[in-house]
């Protein structure tokens, strides 16, 4: 799994800890959140690919849910989105 941006997070968090000025802290926190949102988007895409792969391999929606810990409804949403329906 390749998720771009993970190397950016540690320095941003370290900078956040050293800042003292509220305006700088707020601006840095916004940068951290932007990177985290992008990481979340990428990781969700990887997860969704794996969920679809499990379903394509023959597991039922409930079977995928049992393996992944997601709800059956969430698995259904992911599979349906992949199908474009």
Secondary structure, DSSP 8 states (H G I E B T S, - for coil): ---TTHHHHHHHHHHHHH--SHHHHHHHHHHHHHHHHHHHHHHHHHHHHHHHHHHHTT--HHHHHHHH---HHHHHHHHHHHHT-
